[in-house]
Amino acid sequence: MADTEHQQPPTGRVVIEKCAIATVDPEDTEYATGHLVINGNRIESVGPGDAPEGLGNVTRRIDGRGHLLTPGLINTHHHFYQWITRGLATDSNLFDWLVALYPTWARIDEEMVYAAARGSLGMMVRGGVTTAMDHHYVFPRGAGDLLGAEIRAAAEIGVRFTAARGSMDRGVSDGGLPPDFAVETLEGALAETERAVDTHHDASFGSMLHIAVAPCSPFSVSTELMRQGAELARRKGVRLHTHGSETAEEEKFCHELFGMGPTDYFESVGWLGEDVWMAHCVHMTDADIAAFARTRTGAAHCPSSNARLGAGIARVPDMLEAGVPVGLGVDGTASNESGELHTELRNALLVNRLGPHKESALTVRKALRLGTYGGAEVLGRAQETGSLEAGKLADVVLWKLDGIGHSSIADPVAALVLGAPAPVTLSLVNGRPVVEDGHLVRADEEEIARDARDEARRLARIAADAD
């Protein structure tokens, strides 16, 4: 994998001071006025008051008054390609939505995926995401290098990235939902997944790119693909990801086809463990939650998408209480059209307060932890990122909270989580700026918007002509 500029650690020190700081460290340490010193691509120190005097080789000093400094947000579930099919089937549940959209998705190609990935990544990064993840599982024959298109987009924007190489081998003729020409064979899916790991995965500390093994879901892949996918991931030392327990219909499907619920099925094929995380986890019994906690299997909570599709409310407070690692996910932007993770902080808190725990479900600080350290745990990167601690990677966000949307909220964490989406004054990934004053540093937002619109229209025309 060729080096690009953003992968090389910067030199010199960056000092951010005079701002409120939420470290999200194990003690939830906060400073009403504090400082952070970055040396290269690592956090050197964080503490109260101004930075120490006499620091050498300071290349940039930032006055953070009126701001809150936090770890960068970490997205744990997404489908970038859906950026160019937003706003469709807006009143459907999951299965009806899939039936409506699969015929269109089955006609994506490399140019479309590249434009969609830039749109998805651009929106998230502009909103404070420093580590992104995507689960791409639609590989129509002859469509080009779709995973490579996403990896290229992430490198250009400068975000840390986990690319989950998905797969489906159960098409319509085998009782699945996607068209047959959009699914792979068992052997083909495994071979291409292994090739993706061998070509792209970087396991070093501070890596900008991880690959995960990610068959799509129990109802779109065969049992052998699930089982052999797990074996492949563990042989290669990478993580595993799939959809799990998203809807009541999925629960019924698993009982009818496998004679057991989703969690028991996952365990039977080797899909529970500290190297696994599942998207959604909405319909979980006490026994399911206990199994996830016992095995340290993670969950990606996607509150906006779950609400948009009427899937239900995940039992996040119960999972956290049991010790299940939980992060936040945008999910695909055909079921969460905003595509912004910082809105999920607010929605996670609000949606979970509609559940049985009411106002005690989540606090603003628990919501922030879900979007930062929780995500790092789920992606297996908690030793590197997710909190502001000396020695961790310099993935940090400076949120502006002295404007009209937030200035009257005294608690900066409450302002960030409950207030309007806060502008990002500065976002650093690996110590390098990716956002300055609310705009992407490394990419042209107007060009991204124009290309995404054009590719969305092209896809719509191709899909219409195919009907």
N, C-alpha and C positions, 0 to 999 in steps of 0.2 A: 504494500500500500504506500503510495508516494506521500512524502511529507508535504504539507501545505503551511502557509505562514502562520495560521492560527494554532497549529499544533506545536510550534516551537515556543518554549517558555520565554516571556519577556524578561528584560534585564532591568535592574533598578528597583527602587521602592516607590509604592503608591501609598499615600496617607489620606485616610478619610476621617474627619474629626468633627466635633461639635454637633453630632447628631444623636438621636435616640437609637439604641441598638437592642435588638432581640436576637440573642445568639442561638436559641433553640438547642443549647447544649444539654447534657443530662440533668442539670439543675435548673434549666430554663432561666439562666442568668440574663438580666436586662440592665441596661444603663440608661438613665434619663438623658445624660449627656456623656458620650464616650468617644472612643477612637478605635480605628482598625488600621494596622500596618500590614501591607502586602509586600513581600519580597519575591520578585519573580512571579511564579505562578502559585505560590503558597502564602497562606496567612501566617504572618510572623508573630503578631501579638494583637490582642483585643482587650480593652479595659476601660475604666471610667476616666473622665476628663480628657485633656488634650494628649496627643502623642508625646512620647519622651523627647526631650531636647537632644540635639546633637546627632540625629540620625543622618547617616551618610547616604549619598547617591539617591536622593529623593527626586524622582523624575516628575511627580505630580502630587500636589497637595490640594485636597478638596474640602471646602467649608460646607459641612452638611447641615447647617442650621435649618430647621423647618422640615427635616427629613427623618425617616426611619430606615435603618440599615438592617437587612435580614440576609440569611442564606438565599441563594437563588432557588426559585421554584423548580420542582422536579415532576415531570409528567410521566405517569406509569401506564397509560393505555391510550392508543390513538389509532386511527386509520387515515393516513394523509390523503390517499387517493380520493376520499369522499369530499374533499374541498370543492371539487368541480361538479358535485351532484347535490348541493345544498338546496333546501327549501322544497323538497319533493316528498310526497306521501306524508304530509305533516300531521295527519289525523289517524295514523295507523299504529297498531301494536307491532312488536318486533317481527313476528313471522309474516304478517301482511306487508310490512315495510320491506323485508328482505325479498319477498316474492315480487314486489313492485320494482325494486331497484337492481336485482341481480342481472336481468337482461341488459341493462345499461352498463353496469360495472364490468360485465364480461367482454366489453369492447374497448377497454382502456388500452393505451399503449405507452411507450417510454416517454414521449414528449408530454403527454397528459399527466403522467405520474410526477414528472419533474416539476411541471407548473403547479400541480396540486401540493406537492411537498413544500415548495417555496412559499405558497400561500399559507399552508398550515403552520410551518415553522416560523415564518415572518410574524404572524399574528401572535403566536405563543411567546416568542422571544421578545417582541416589543412589549409584552405584558409581564415580563419578569421571569420567564422560564430560562434556565441555564442548562438543564439536562432534559433532553426530549427523548421520547420513545415512540416507535411506530410498529404496529402489527400489520404487516402486509401479507395477504394470503390469496389474492386473486392474480393468477398468472395465465392469462389467455395465451394460446399457442401463437407464436410469431409476434408477440407484443414487444420484444426487445428486453433490455436489461432493466427491469423495473426496480429491483432492489438497489442496483447501482445508481439509478436516477435519484433515489431518496438520499443515499449516502453522499452523492455529489452536492445535493442541495444543502444538506446539513453542514458539510465542510465549508461551503461558500458563505453561509450565514454565520458560522463560527460557534455553533452550539455543540455541547457534549451530547452524544447520541447512542442509544441502544436500538439497533435494528432487529426486530423479531421477525425472522424469516418464516412466514406462515405457509400453510399448504392446505389443500382440500383434495381428497380423492373419492368423494362420494357425490356424484352428480345426480341429475334428475332421474336417469335410468336406474340408479341404485337407491332411489328413495330420498336423495338429498334435494336441496333447493337450487343450487347453481346450475346453469346450463352445462352439459357435458364437455363442451369445448373450452370451458373456463376452469376445469379441474385437471389435476395431474394424476399420473399413475403412482401407486405406492413406491415403486422403485425410483421413478423419476423425481418425486418429491424428496425422498431421502437423499438421493445423490446431489440434487441441487442445494439442499440445505447444508450438507456436508461441505460442498464447494464454497458456499457463502462463508461458513465458519473459517475454513482454511485460507480463504482469500482476504477476508476483512477483519476478523476478530483480533483485537489487541488487548491482551490481558495485563499489560503493565500498569503500575500505579499511575494514575492521572491520565489514563487512556482517553482519547476522544471518541473511540468507537468500539462498542461491544456488539456481538451478534448473539441472539437467543434463538432457540428452536421452538417453533410455535404453531403446531397444527391448529386449525381454526377453532373447532368446537366439536362436542360429541356428536352433533347431528349433521356434520358436514365432512367428517373423516372416519375412516375405518378404525376398528380396534387395533389392527396391526400397525397402522401409522402412528397411533398414540403410543403403543408399546415400544416400537422400534425407534420412534422419535426420542423417547426418554432415554433409551439405551445410547443413542447417538450423542445426545447432549452430555451425558455423564462420561462417555468415552472421551469427548472433546473438552470437558471441563467448562461448559457454558450453561447458562440458565434456561429454564423452560417456562413458556407462557401459553395460555389459552383462555377461552371464555368459559366461565363456570357459573352454574346456578343463577342465570340471568332472569329467567322467567318461569312461571308456573308450568307453561307448556313444555319447557325443557325437562323439568322434573318428571312430568308425565311420560315424555318420550323415553327418558332413560329407564324408567320402570318397565315400560312396555318392551323395549328392545333388549335391555341388559338384565332386567329383573332386579334392579337396585337403583337407588338415587344417584345423582351426579357425583357426590363426594365419595361414596363407596366405590363407584365405577372408577373414578380417578385413582383411588388407592389401589384398586385391583390391577391397573396397568402401569403402576409405578409413578403416578403423577401427584404424589404428595411429598413434600420435603422442603428443606430450607433453600433449595435452589429453584423453587417453583413459585410463580405467582399467577393468580387467576383474575381475570377481569370480571367485575360486577358483584358476584357473590351476594345476590339479593335474597334468594330463597334458601336460607341456611337454617337448619335445625340446631338445637343445642348440641347434638352429637356431631354435626358437621363442624361447628365452631370449635368444639373440643378437639376434633381430629386435626384441624388446621393449626390450633395452638400447640398440640403435642408434636407436630412435625415441623412447625415454624413455616408453614406454607403461607405466602403473602396474598393480599387482596388489593386490587386496584378499584377504588370507589369512584364511580362516575355518576354523581347525583343528577346533573342536568340531563344527560342522556337517558337515565333510568326514568326520570319524570317525563321527558318528551315522548318516550315510547310506552309510558304507563306500566313499566315493568315492576315497580314497587320500591320500597325503601329498604336499603341494606341495613343490617343490624350492626352498624359501626360501633356504637358504644359497647355492645356485648362482645364484639370481636376484640376491641382494645382492652377491655377488662380481662378477657381470657388470655391476652398476650399474643394475639395474631398481629403480624406486621401489616399495616394498612397505609397505603398511599392514595393519592388522588389522580384521576384520569379525566382528560377532556372527552375521550371516546371520539369516534369518527364524526366529522362535521356535517354529515347527512342526518345525524340525530342530536347534534349540539351545534347549531349553526354559528354561534359566536366563536367557538374554537379557542377560547382563552382560559387558561388554567386559574388565573387569579380570581375570576368570578366563581370558580368551584370552591374556593375557601368559604365564601359567603353561602353558597348553595348547600354545601355539605352541612354547615351549621343549621341553616334554616330547615332543610328537608328532614334532618334527623330529629329536630325538635317537634316534628309532626308525628313522630313515632311514640312508643310507649314511655320513653324516658322524659318526654316533654322538655322543659327548659333546662334540665340537667343533662341532656344528651351530650352536647359538646360545648366547650367554652371557646372563646376567640383564640386562645393560645393553643388549645388542642387542634383547632382547625388549621392554624399556621403550621403546627408540627406535622399534620397529615401531608401538607403540601411541600414540606422541605425534608426533614429528617425521615419521616415515614416513607416518603418516596425513595430516599437513598437506601433505606433498609430493604424495600421491596425489590429494588434493582441490584442489590448486592454491593452497594457502593458507600455504605455508612462509614467506613474507615477513611473515605476520601472527601466526602462532601455531605451536604444536608444540614450542617451547623457551622457556626463561626467559632472555630477553635484553632489554636496555634498548630501548625503542621498540616492542616487540611488545605485542599485546593481553593484557590481564590475565585470561587464562583459566588458572587455577591450582588445584591440589588439595593440601590438607594432610591427609596420611594419618596416622592414629594407630597407632604401632608399639610403644607401651610396655605394651600389654595382654597377656593370657595367650597370645594366639595368636602374638606376635612378639617379646616382650621378651628372649628368650634368643638371638636372631639378631643378631650384632654388625653385620653389613653391612645397612644399611637398604634398599638396592635388592634384595638377595637376599631380605630379609624380605617386601618388597612383591610380588616376582614369584613366589617359591617358597612363601611361607607361605599361611596361610588368607586369604580375602578380607579386606583391611584396612578397618577402619571409616574413613569420611570425616568428619573433624571440620569441615572447611570446604571448599566448592568455590565458586569465583567464575567467572562468565562475564561478560566485558565489565566487570569490576570489581565486579559485583553478586553477592551471595550467591544461590546456587540450592540449596545443601545446607548445613545446620548440624547438627552433632552427629548425623550419620547419617540425617537426615530432610530431605525436600524442603521448601523454604522457601515456594514459591509455589503448591503444590497439596496437596490433602488425600489422603494415601495410602490411607486406608480407603475414601474415595469412589471413587478410581481402581480399587481392587480390586473393590469392589461392582459398579460399572458394567461392568467388563470381564467379570466372572462372568455378569451378567445378559445381556449382549450375546452372549457365547459360547453360553449356553443358548438364546437366541432363534435364533441362526444354526443351531444343531444341530436345533432343531425344524423350521425352514423347510426345511433340507436333507433331513430325514427324511420330511417330508410330500411332498417333490418326487420321492422315489424311486418 
